[in-house]
């Protein structure tokens, strides 16, 4: 069980680092024309769960949205498993 807990902690660390990096980089991969009328410009991607919607990204940067979805679903799965193993 000890090795499984360590593996889950390493996986969660990698998911957090990857998610944080993609979260910061998402602003540079959005369609600029979609956010011309928003206060704050391209920073508006962070509001209203727009960061998880494909229509706001450039057509060649859709992998960022997919990766963000996978990372956050992975985090939602890893933390309960870690909690159950720690009990």
C-alpha positions in Angstrom: 0.0 0.0 0.0 2.9 2.3 0.7 4.1 2.3 -2.9 0.6 3.0 -4.2 0.3 6.0 -2.0 3.6 7.3 -3.2 2.6 6.7 -6.8 -0.7 8.6 -6.3 1.2 11.5 -4.7 3.6 11.7 -7.6 0.8 11.5 -10.1 -1.1 14.3 -8.3 2.0 16.5 -8.2 2.5 16.0 -12.0 -1.2 16.7 -12.7 -1.1 19.9 -10.6 2.1 21.2 -12.3 0.7 20.4 -15.7 -2.7 21.9 -15.0 -1.1 25.1 -13.6 1.1 25.5 -16.6 -1.8 25.0 -19.0 -4.0 27.3 -17.0 -1.4 30.1 -17.4 -0.7 29.4 -21.0 -4.4 29.2 -22.0 -4.7 32.9 -22.2 -2.2 33.1 -25.1 -4.0 30.3 -27.0 -7.5 32.0 -27.2 -9.1 33.6 -30.2 -8.4 37.3 -29.7 -11.5 38.5 -31.6 -13.7 36.5 -29.1 -12.6 38.8 -26.3 -12.5 42.2 -27.8 -15.6 43.4 -26.0 -14.7 41.9 -22.6 -13.2 44.0 -19.9 -9.8 42.6 -19.3 -9.3 41.3 -22.8 -8.0 37.7 -23.1 -8.0 37.3 -19.3 -11.8 36.8 -19.6 -11.0 33.2 -20.5 -10.8 32.5 -16.8 -14.4 33.5 -16.1 -17.5 31.5 -16.5 -15.8 28.2 -17.3 -14.8 29.5 -20.7 -11.4 27.8 -20.2 -13.1 24.4 -20.8 -14.9 25.3 -24.0 -13.4 24.6 -27.4 -15.0 27.5 -29.3 -12.8 30.1 -27.5 -9.5 28.6 -28.6 -7.6 28.9 -31.9 -8.2 26.0 -34.2 -4.6 24.7 -33.9 -4.6 25.0 -30.1 -7.6 22.8 -29.2 -5.2 20.4 -27.5 -4.9 22.9 -24.6 -8.6 22.6 -23.9 -8.5 18.8 -24.1 -5.5 18.6 -21.9 -7.0 20.9 -19.3 -10.1 18.8 -19.2 -8.1 15.6 -18.8 -5.9 17.1 -16.0 -8.8 18.3 -14.0 -10.8 15.0 -14.3 -7.6 13.2 -13.3 -7.3 15.4 -10.2 -10.9 14.7 -9.3 -10.1 11.0 -9.5 -6.7 11.0 -7.7 -7.6 13.0 -4.6 -10.4 10.7 -3.4 -8.2 7.7 -4.1 -5.4 9.2 -2.0 -7.9 10.0 0.8 -9.3 6.5 0.8 -5.8 4.9 1.0 -4.8 7.2 3.8 -7.6 6.0 6.0 
